[in-house]
Amino acid sequence: MAGRASFDFSSSSILVTGASRGIGLAIAQGFAEAGAEVWALAEDAGIVDAAAAIEHRTGARVHPLRCDIADGAMVGEVLAAVPRIDVLINNAGYQPRTPVGSQSDEAFARVTAVNVVGTWHVTRHALEKMPDGGRIIATSSIWGKTGAAEYSGYAASKHATIGLVRSLAMELGPRGITVNAVCPGWVDTEGAMWTVREIAEEQRRPIDALMREYVAAQPLPGVMATTDLVATYLFLASSAAKDITGQAINVDRGSFIG
C-alpha cells in the first residue's frame, strides 16, 4: 500500500490486540504487508478467519490468539505461546454508552476492565517477551483528550490509556523501549458507526445528517478509513521514531486541535 514501502519489519514479531476487525485488523495486515510475523489477538472467534485471510493475502505468518484481556491469568496463558514480541500494539477496546443517570455500572466496569486493566495485563506479560529497544503503541482516542456526553466510561478509559503511556514511557525508557499512543478521530469502523446510529435514533435524526455535523468541524473533511491510520503505527514502531516516546498523537483530520 502507498506510504508503507519504507517500513521493513521482516525480522520483527508483532502482537496486535483487537485484531479481528476495524482498526486492529488493518494494523495487523499493515505489519504483515511490511514483512512482520504477526500475532493477532481478539476475544471473538472471528480472529481465526481474520488471521487466515491476512496470511493468505500477504504470505506472512499470522497466528490467531483468542483471549479476554480483562482476565489476567488468561492473558498470561495465551501469551506463553509467543516466543518474542518486538512491537506491542494495544488496540483492543470496548465502547459502550454509560449515561450517568442510568443503571450503567456494569458497562462502566466492563469498559474499564477491557480498556484499562486489559491493556495493563497485556503490557505486563508482553514485556516479559520484549527485548530492549522494543516498541509499545496504544490506541487511545481524541475522546482521551476531550469528552463525550453519555460516554464517560469510554472517555475516562481513553484518558487512562494516555496516562499509562506517559508513565510507562518514563519507566521503560532506560531499556530503550518507546511507549506512545495514537488518538484516532472519526473512523469508519463497526463500533464508531454503531455509536452514530444509536445517537441518531435517540435524537430522531438521519444518520447522514448527524455524521455531516460531526465532520463539519474538521479542517479536513470526511471520515477516515481504517487503513488511513496504519502508517502512523508503522512509523512509531520503526527506527525512524526512536526518539519519540510518551506522546499521544492525534490522527483525526484536525477534529481536535490542542
C-alpha atoms as one frame of an Amber mdcrd trajectory, in Angstrom:
protein
   0.000   0.000   0.000   1.067   3.577  -0.627   3.258   5.103   2.043   4.454
   1.816   3.524   7.321   0.795   1.272   9.988   2.303   3.542   8.932   0.228
   6.562  10.603  -3.172   6.779   9.591  -5.414   9.684  10.722  -8.675   8.128
  12.703  -9.674  11.226  10.128  -8.499  13.762   7.424 -10.213  15.791   4.332
  -8.048  16.350   1.410  -8.558  18.747  -1.804  -6.726  17.868  -4.817  -6.886
  20.188  -8.362  -6.326  18.986  -7.241  -7.596  15.593 -10.363  -9.376  14.337
 -11.896  -6.267  12.768 -11.702  -2.489  12.440  -8.505  -0.622  13.204  -6.799
  -3.676  14.714  -7.406  -5.761  11.616  -5.971  -3.002   9.414  -2.906  -2.685
  11.668  -2.295  -6.439  11.647  -2.498  -6.510   7.861  -0.247  -3.456   7.569
   2.514  -5.078   9.593   2.092  -8.362   7.706   2.487  -6.461   4.433   5.666
  -4.953   5.884   7.052  -8.468   6.426   6.415  -8.980  10.141   5.390 -12.165
  11.857   2.059 -11.195  13.399   0.316 -12.491  16.493  -3.289 -11.359  16.120
  -5.333 -11.433  19.322  -9.038 -10.924  19.927 -11.749 -12.241  22.206 -14.109
 -13.358  19.439 -13.862 -16.427  17.212 -13.588 -14.215  14.136  -9.875 -13.813
  14.819  -9.196 -17.226  13.294 -10.673 -16.307   9.921  -9.186 -12.810  10.079
  -5.676 -14.166  10.651  -6.070 -16.715   7.869  -7.250 -14.032   5.451  -4.284
 -11.764   6.241  -1.875 -14.660   5.862  -3.424 -15.587   2.503  -3.253 -12.012
   1.208   0.257 -11.211   2.383   2.127 -14.505   2.657   3.256 -13.517   6.155
   2.974 -15.757   9.191  -0.103 -14.703  11.153  -1.033 -16.527  14.345  -4.547
 -16.162  15.815  -4.882 -15.890  19.589  -8.211 -15.858  21.463  -8.307 -14.122
  24.812 -10.391 -11.883  27.052  -7.687  -9.416  28.014  -9.602  -8.409  31.141
  -8.629 -11.831  32.544  -5.003 -11.505  33.608  -4.466 -15.242  34.100  -5.815
 -15.978  30.623  -3.551 -13.334  29.110  -0.534 -14.964  30.727  -1.528 -18.410
  29.453  -2.191 -17.245  25.897   0.948 -15.133  25.578   3.067 -18.019  26.840
   2.855 -19.325  23.265   4.532 -16.189  21.864   8.335 -16.507  21.971   9.228
 -12.876  21.270   7.403  -9.550  20.975   9.320  -6.713  19.344   6.297  -4.465
  18.955   3.116  -4.481  21.036   0.003  -2.774  19.676  -2.524  -2.361  22.491
  -5.554  -1.768  20.314  -8.366  -3.820  21.879 -11.200  -1.697  23.176 -14.848
  -1.583  24.186 -17.098   1.427  23.528 -20.479   1.224  25.297 -22.720   4.098
  26.289 -22.560   4.790  30.008 -25.033   7.607  30.784 -24.573   8.614  34.403
 -28.310   8.807  35.065 -28.983   5.184  34.144 -28.019   1.808  35.562 -24.812
   1.563  33.556 -22.497   0.350  36.325 -21.896  -3.000  34.636 -20.996  -1.395
  31.303 -18.727   1.130  33.048 -16.926  -1.661  34.894 -16.511  -3.692  31.709
 -15.129  -0.826  29.623 -12.613  -0.116  32.372 -11.749  -3.810  32.679 -11.020
  -4.122  28.958  -9.585  -0.733  28.008  -7.501  -0.041  31.105  -6.938  -3.200
  33.138  -6.756  -5.355  29.997  -4.161  -3.072  28.462  -2.181  -3.349  31.685
  -2.363  -7.181  31.669  -1.217  -7.463  28.057   1.602  -4.972  28.520   2.902
  -6.613  31.666   3.041 -10.088  30.103   4.321  -8.828  26.743   7.245  -7.079
  28.439   8.490 -10.494  29.569   8.977 -11.285  25.847  10.178  -7.869  24.684
  13.870  -7.121  24.127  15.417  -3.771  24.934  14.634  -1.280  22.200  11.098
  -2.593  21.718   8.010  -0.563  20.915   4.641  -0.255  22.638   1.820   1.618
  20.893  -1.661   2.021  22.348  -4.837   3.070  20.608  -6.434   5.869  22.589
  -8.902   8.314  21.009  -9.494  12.025  20.642 -12.044  11.338  23.386  -8.979
  10.583  25.514  -8.243  14.320  25.330 -11.778  15.664  25.476 -15.128  14.111
  26.384 -18.483  12.992  25.051 -21.854  13.047  26.737 -23.050   9.592  27.820
 -19.684   8.017  27.026 -17.986   8.783  30.335 -16.678   5.233  30.730 -15.070
   5.142  27.299 -13.664   8.675  27.542 -12.285   8.016  31.021 -10.670   4.794
  29.850  -9.001   6.552  26.927  -7.709   9.304  29.209  -6.314   6.491  31.359
  -4.660   4.948  28.310  -2.718   8.148  27.751  -1.759   8.192  31.430  -0.436
   4.643  31.161   1.553   5.561  28.057   3.187   8.569  29.722   4.098   6.689
  32.893   5.358   3.583  31.108   7.435   5.731  28.753   9.304   7.070  31.773
   9.628   3.655  33.409  10.762   1.784  30.308  12.996   4.480  28.842  16.158
   3.012  30.431  15.535  -0.136  28.385  15.216   1.851  25.173  11.549   0.891
  24.873   9.355   3.657  23.492   5.700   3.938  24.504   3.243   6.068  22.556
  -0.466   6.401  21.837  -2.399   7.042  18.648  -5.605   9.059  19.085  -7.947
   8.461  16.139 -10.816  10.750  15.273 -13.846   9.569  13.332 -13.029   6.305
  11.579 -15.398   4.135   9.575 -15.479   1.162  11.939 -18.313  -1.036  13.129
 -18.058   0.384  16.654 -17.956   4.041  15.639 -20.836   3.725  13.216 -22.884
   1.821  15.808 -22.370   4.774  18.150 -23.547   7.208  15.473 -26.624   5.091
  14.698 -27.531   4.903  18.377 -27.258   8.676  18.853 -29.171   9.320  15.622
 -32.018   7.054  16.707 -32.240   8.707  20.108 -32.234  12.210  18.587 -34.568
  11.103  15.781 -32.224  12.453  13.173 -30.901  10.947   9.921 -27.524   9.259
  10.360 -26.047  11.127   7.390 -27.053  14.497   8.819 -25.520  13.686  12.195
 -22.297  12.477  10.615 -22.037  15.615   8.485 -22.355  17.673  11.659 -19.540
  15.761  13.345 -17.085  16.128  10.477 -18.021  19.728   9.651 -15.726  20.945
  12.425 -12.730  19.179  10.905 -10.297  21.232   8.793 -10.017  18.163   6.569
 -13.490  16.858   5.701 -14.665  13.273   5.665 -14.399  10.121   7.740 -11.177
   8.127   7.734 -10.858   4.510   6.641  -9.091   2.118   8.996  -6.197   1.871
   6.547  -5.593   5.627   6.858  -4.243   5.049  10.373  -1.805   2.247   9.665
   1.177   4.304   8.525   1.259   6.102  11.892   1.588   2.792  13.743   4.276
   1.606  11.332   6.184   4.849  11.810   6.022   4.716  15.612   7.201   1.109
  15.531  10.119   1.897  13.221  13.630   3.119  13.917  12.593   6.480  12.472
  10.629   7.085  15.693  13.370   6.024  18.107  13.377   9.480  19.750   9.592
   9.697  20.205   8.123   8.426  23.460   5.378   9.362  25.906   3.342  11.029
  23.164  -0.356  10.864  22.272  -0.545  11.609  18.562  -3.836  12.686  17.001
  -4.787  11.194  13.642  -8.163  12.857  13.256  -8.265  15.216  10.266  -7.864
  18.060  12.737 -11.086  17.439  14.646  -9.304  18.055  17.948  -6.523  20.647
  17.992  -4.899  21.162  21.330
